[in-house]
Amino acid sequence: MMQNNNFNKKHADGYESLPWKHVVGFVLSVILSAFSLWTVFYTGHSMKLLFVLISVVAFSQAILNLFHINAPHRT
């Protein structure tokens, strides 16, 4: 019961009204995806360099998502 009261108090104060970590993670993922797409369509680099760049961006997106999932929850 005490935990439920604490939960309602946080929402009443507007403390957790929007999950900002989720929003920031989503925006960063969209930016990294757009960068990859732009790199492939609008640059004249060799295919080998494009593959390396997209691999680096994909790895950074995976790390971003892993840290987002494993973030500790505050109580």
DSSP file (Angstrom, degrees, kcal/mol; ACC not computed):
  #  RESIDUE AA STRUCTURE BP1 BP2  ACC     N-H-->O    O-->H-N    N-H-->O    O-->H-N    TCO  KAPPA ALPHA  PHI   PSI    X-CA   Y-CA   Z-CA
    1    1 A M     >        0   0    0      0, 0.0     4,-2.0     0, 0.0     5,-0.1   0.000 360.0 360.0 360.0 -41.3    0.0    0.0    0.0
    2    2 A M  H  >  +     0   0    0      1,-0.2     4,-2.1     2,-0.2     5,-0.1   0.876 360.0  52.3 -64.5 -36.2    2.8    2.4    0.9
    3    3 A Q  H  > S+     0   0    0      1,-0.2     4,-2.2     2,-0.2    -1,-0.2   0.898 107.7  51.4 -67.2 -39.2    4.5    1.7   -2.5
    4    4 A N  H  > S+     0   0    0      2,-0.2     4,-2.3     1,-0.2    -1,-0.2   0.883 109.0  51.1 -63.5 -39.7    1.3    2.5   -4.3
    5    5 A N  H  X S+     0   0    0     -4,-2.0     4,-2.0     2,-0.2    -1,-0.2   0.900 110.0  49.4 -64.3 -41.7    1.0    5.8   -2.5
    6    6 A N  H  X S+     0   0    0     -4,-2.1     4,-1.9     2,-0.2    -2,-0.2   0.890 110.0  52.3 -64.1 -39.7    4.6    6.7   -3.4
    7    7 A F  H  X S+     0   0    0     -4,-2.2     4,-1.8     1,-0.2    -2,-0.2   0.922 110.3  47.0 -61.6 -46.5    3.8    5.8   -7.1
    8    8 A N  H  X S+     0   0    0     -4,-2.3     4,-2.2     1,-0.2    -1,-0.2   0.855 109.1  55.2 -65.6 -35.0    0.7    8.1   -7.1
    9    9 A K  H  X S+     0   0    0     -4,-2.0     4,-1.8     2,-0.2     6,-0.2   0.899 106.5  50.6 -65.5 -40.8    2.7   10.9   -5.5
   10   10 A K  H  <>S+     0   0    0     -4,-1.9     5,-2.2     1,-0.2     6,-0.5   0.919 113.4  45.1 -63.3 -42.9    5.4   10.7   -8.2
   11   11 A H  H ><5S+     0   0    0     -4,-1.8     3,-0.6     1,-0.2    -2,-0.2   0.841 110.0  54.7 -71.2 -32.4    2.7   10.9  -10.9
   12   12 A A  H 3<5S+     0   0    0     -4,-2.2    -1,-0.2     1,-0.2    -2,-0.2   0.859 108.6  48.9 -68.1 -34.8    0.8   13.7   -9.2
   13   13 A D  T 3<5S-     0   0    0     -4,-1.8    -1,-0.2    -5,-0.2    -2,-0.2   0.570 113.3-118.9 -79.9  -8.3    4.0   15.8   -9.1
   14   14 A G  T X 5S+     0   0    0     -3,-0.6     3,-0.9    -4,-0.5     4,-0.2   0.690  71.2 136.9  78.7  18.0    4.7   15.2  -12.8
   15   15 A Y  T 3 <S+     0   0    0     -5,-2.2     3,-0.2     1,-0.3    -4,-0.2   0.897  78.8  22.0 -67.7 -42.0    8.0   13.5  -11.9
   16   16 A E  T 3  S+     0   0    0     -6,-0.5    -1,-0.3     1,-0.1    -5,-0.1  -0.304  81.1 127.7-120.3  48.7    7.5   10.6  -14.3
   17   17 A S  S <  S+     0   0    0     -3,-0.9    -1,-0.1     1,-0.2    -2,-0.1   0.828  77.8  25.8 -76.2 -30.3    5.1   12.0  -16.8
   18   18 A L  S    S-     0   0    0     -4,-0.2     2,-1.8    -3,-0.2    -1,-0.2  -0.997  79.1-126.2-136.0 130.1    7.2   11.2  -19.9
   19   19 A P    >>  +     0   0    0      0, 0.0     4,-1.8     0, 0.0     3,-0.6  -0.537  32.0 179.8 -75.7  86.1    9.8    8.4  -20.2
   20   20 A W  H 3> S+     0   0    0     -2,-1.8     4,-2.8     1,-0.3     5,-0.2   0.814  75.2  58.8 -62.3 -33.9   12.6   10.7  -21.4
   21   21 A K  H 3> S+     0   0    0      1,-0.2     4,-2.3     2,-0.2    -1,-0.3   0.897 107.6  47.6 -63.1 -38.0   15.2    7.9  -21.7
   22   22 A H  H <> S+     0   0    0     -3,-0.6     4,-2.4     2,-0.2    -2,-0.2   0.911 112.5  48.8 -67.0 -42.3   12.9    6.1  -24.1
   23   23 A V  H  X S+     0   0    0     -4,-1.8     4,-2.5     2,-0.2    -2,-0.2   0.927 113.1  46.5 -64.7 -45.7   12.4    9.3  -26.2
   24   24 A V  H  X S+     0   0    0     -4,-2.8     4,-2.6     2,-0.2     5,-0.2   0.914 112.8  50.1 -64.5 -42.9   16.1   10.0  -26.3
   25   25 A G  H  X S+     0   0    0     -4,-2.3     4,-2.0    -5,-0.2    -1,-0.2   0.902 111.9  48.2 -61.4 -41.6   16.9    6.4  -27.3
   26   26 A F  H  X S+     0   0    0     -4,-2.4     4,-2.3     2,-0.2    -2,-0.2   0.924 111.8  48.8 -64.9 -44.6   14.3    6.5  -30.0
   27   27 A V  H  X S+     0   0    0     -4,-2.5     4,-2.5     1,-0.2    -2,-0.2   0.913 111.4  49.7 -63.4 -43.1   15.6    9.8  -31.4
   28   28 A L  H  X S+     0   0    0     -4,-2.6     4,-2.5     1,-0.2    -1,-0.2   0.889 110.4  50.8 -63.5 -38.0   19.2    8.6  -31.4
   29   29 A S  H  X S+     0   0    0     -4,-2.0     4,-2.3    -5,-0.2    -2,-0.2   0.907 110.7  48.5 -65.1 -41.5   18.2    5.5  -33.2
   30   30 A V  H  X S+     0   0    0     -4,-2.3     4,-2.6     2,-0.2    -2,-0.2   0.911 111.9  49.7 -65.0 -41.6   16.3    7.4  -35.8
   31   31 A I  H  X S+     0   0    0     -4,-2.5     4,-2.3     2,-0.2    -2,-0.2   0.923 111.8  47.6 -63.7 -44.4   19.3    9.8  -36.3
   32   32 A L  H  X S+     0   0    0     -4,-2.5     4,-1.9     2,-0.2    -1,-0.2   0.888 113.4  48.3 -64.9 -38.0   21.7    6.9  -36.7
   33   33 A S  H  X S+     0   0    0     -4,-2.3     4,-2.4     2,-0.2    -2,-0.2   0.910 111.6  49.3 -67.3 -41.7   19.4    5.1  -39.2
   34   34 A A  H  X S+     0   0    0     -4,-2.6     4,-2.7     1,-0.2     5,-0.2   0.884 109.1  53.1 -64.6 -38.0   19.0    8.3  -41.2
   35   35 A F  H  X S+     0   0    0     -4,-2.3     4,-2.4     2,-0.2    -1,-0.2   0.912 109.8  48.3 -62.6 -42.4   22.8    8.8  -41.2
   36   36 A S  H  X S+     0   0    0     -4,-1.9     4,-2.0     2,-0.2    -2,-0.2   0.933 113.2  46.7 -63.4 -46.1   23.2    5.3  -42.6
   37   37 A L  H  X S+     0   0    0     -4,-2.4     4,-2.3     1,-0.2     5,-0.2   0.918 113.3  48.4 -63.3 -44.4   20.6    5.8  -45.3
   38   38 A W  H  X S+     0   0    0     -4,-2.7     4,-2.7     1,-0.2    -1,-0.2   0.900 109.2  54.1 -62.2 -41.2   22.0    9.2  -46.3
   39   39 A T  H  X S+     0   0    0     -4,-2.4     4,-0.7    -5,-0.2     6,-0.3   0.901 112.1  43.7 -61.3 -41.9   25.5    7.7  -46.5
   40   40 A V  H  < S+     0   0    0     -4,-2.0    -2,-0.2    -5,-0.1    -1,-0.2   0.919 121.7  36.7 -71.3 -43.4   24.4    5.0  -48.8
   41   41 A F  H  < S+     0   0    0     -4,-2.3    -2,-0.2    -5,-0.2    -3,-0.2   0.855 124.1  33.4 -80.7 -35.0   22.3    7.1  -51.1
   42   42 A Y  H  < S+     0   0    0     -4,-2.7     2,-0.3    -5,-0.2    -1,-0.2   0.251 100.7  75.1-116.3  14.1   24.1   10.4  -51.3
   43   43 A T     <  -     0   0    0     -4,-0.7     0, 0.0    -5,-0.2     0, 0.0  -0.919  63.0-144.1-122.0 154.7   27.8    9.6  -51.1
   44   44 A G        +     0   0    0     -2,-0.3     3,-0.1     3,-0.0    -4,-0.1  -0.034  52.1 135.9-104.5  30.5   30.1    8.2  -53.8
   45   45 A H        -     0   0    0     -6,-0.3    -2,-0.1     1,-0.1     0, 0.0  -0.285  62.3 -88.6 -75.5 163.6   32.3    6.1  -51.5
   46   46 A S     >  -     0   0    0      1,-0.1     4,-2.2     4,-0.0     5,-0.2  -0.264  34.4-113.9 -68.7 159.2   33.3    2.6  -52.3
   47   47 A M  H  > S+     0   0    0      1,-0.2     4,-2.4     2,-0.2     5,-0.2   0.843 115.3  57.0 -64.1 -34.2   31.1   -0.3  -51.2
   48   48 A K  H  > S+     0   0    0      2,-0.2     4,-2.0     1,-0.2    -1,-0.2   0.929 108.9  45.1 -64.3 -45.2   33.8   -1.5  -48.8
   49   49 A L  H  > S+     0   0    0      1,-0.2     4,-2.7     2,-0.2    -2,-0.2   0.900 112.5  51.8 -65.1 -40.9   33.9    1.8  -46.9
   50   50 A L  H  X S+     0   0    0     -4,-2.2     4,-2.6     1,-0.2     5,-0.2   0.899 108.8  51.0 -62.7 -39.9   30.1    2.0  -46.9
   51   51 A F  H  X S+     0   0    0     -4,-2.4     4,-2.1     2,-0.2    -1,-0.2   0.910 111.4  47.6 -63.1 -41.9   29.9   -1.5  -45.4
   52   52 A V  H  X S+     0   0    0     -4,-2.0     4,-2.2     2,-0.2    -2,-0.2   0.927 113.0  48.4 -65.1 -44.5   32.4   -0.5  -42.6
   53   53 A L  H  X S+     0   0    0     -4,-2.7     4,-2.3     1,-0.2    -2,-0.2   0.919 113.3  46.5 -62.5 -44.1   30.5    2.7  -41.8
   54   54 A I  H  X S+     0   0    0     -4,-2.6     4,-2.7     1,-0.2    -1,-0.2   0.870 110.7  53.6 -68.1 -34.6   27.1    1.0  -41.7
   55   55 A S  H  X S+     0   0    0     -4,-2.1     4,-2.3    -5,-0.2    -1,-0.2   0.903 109.5  48.2 -64.3 -40.2   28.6   -1.8  -39.5
   56   56 A V  H  X S+     0   0    0     -4,-2.2     4,-2.3     2,-0.2    -2,-0.2   0.915 113.3  47.1 -65.8 -43.1   30.0    0.8  -37.1
   57   57 A V  H  X S+     0   0    0     -4,-2.3     4,-2.1     2,-0.2    -2,-0.2   0.908 112.3  49.9 -65.7 -41.1   26.6    2.6  -36.9
   58   58 A A  H  X S+     0   0    0     -4,-2.7     4,-2.2     2,-0.2    -2,-0.2   0.901 110.9  49.8 -64.3 -40.3   24.8   -0.7  -36.4
   59   59 A F  H  X S+     0   0    0     -4,-2.3     4,-2.4     1,-0.2    -2,-0.2   0.916 110.3  49.7 -63.9 -42.5   27.1   -1.6  -33.6
   60   60 A S  H  X S+     0   0    0     -4,-2.3     4,-2.3     1,-0.2    -1,-0.2   0.866 110.1  51.4 -66.4 -34.0   26.6    1.7  -31.9
   61   61 A Q  H  X S+     0   0    0     -4,-2.1     4,-2.4     2,-0.2    -1,-0.2   0.901 109.4  50.3 -66.5 -39.6   22.9    1.3  -32.2
   62   62 A A  H  X S+     0   0    0     -4,-2.2     4,-2.3     2,-0.2    -2,-0.2   0.919 111.7  47.4 -63.9 -43.0   23.1   -2.1  -30.6
   63   63 A I  H  X S+     0   0    0     -4,-2.4     4,-2.6     2,-0.2     5,-0.3   0.909 110.3  53.1 -63.7 -42.4   25.2   -0.8  -27.8
   64   64 A L  H  X S+     0   0    0     -4,-2.3     4,-1.7     1,-0.2    -2,-0.2   0.921 111.8  45.1 -58.6 -44.9   22.7    2.1  -27.3
   65   65 A N  H  X S+     0   0    0     -4,-2.4     4,-2.2     2,-0.2    -1,-0.2   0.870 111.4  52.7 -69.1 -36.5   19.8   -0.4  -27.1
   66   66 A L  H  X S+     0   0    0     -4,-2.3     4,-2.3     2,-0.2    -2,-0.2   0.918 110.6  46.6 -65.5 -42.9   21.7   -2.7  -24.7
   67   67 A F  H  < S+     0   0    0     -4,-2.6     4,-0.2     1,-0.2    -1,-0.2   0.860 111.4  53.0 -67.1 -33.1   22.5    0.2  -22.3
   68   68 A H  H >< S+     0   0    0     -4,-1.7     3,-0.7    -5,-0.3    -2,-0.2   0.902 112.0  44.6 -67.2 -40.3   18.9    1.3  -22.5
   69   69 A I  H 3< S+     0   0    0     -4,-2.2    -2,-0.2     1,-0.2    -1,-0.2   0.887 115.4  46.9 -70.6 -38.7   17.6   -2.1  -21.6
   70   70 A N  T 3< S+     0   0    0     -4,-2.3    -1,-0.2    -5,-0.2    -2,-0.2   0.280  79.7 129.4 -90.3  11.4   20.1   -2.7  -18.8
   71   71 A A    <   -     0   0    0     -3,-0.7     2,-0.1    -4,-0.2    -3,-0.0  -0.455  65.4-111.7 -66.4 135.4   19.6    0.7  -17.2
   72   72 A P        -     0   0    0      0, 0.0     2,-0.4     0, 0.0    -1,-0.1  -0.405  27.4-124.5 -69.5 143.8   18.9    0.4  -13.4
   73   73 A H        -     0   0    0     -2,-0.1     2,-0.3    -3,-0.1    -3,-0.0  -0.743  18.4-139.0 -90.7 132.9   15.4    1.3  -12.2
   74   74 A R              0   0    0     -2,-0.4    -1,-0.0     1,-0.1     0, 0.0  -0.705 360.0 360.0 -89.5 140.7   15.1    3.9   -9.5
   75   75 A T              0   0    0     -2,-0.3    -1,-0.1     0, 0.0    -2,-0.0   0.388 360.0 360.0-116.1 360.0   12.6    3.3   -6.8
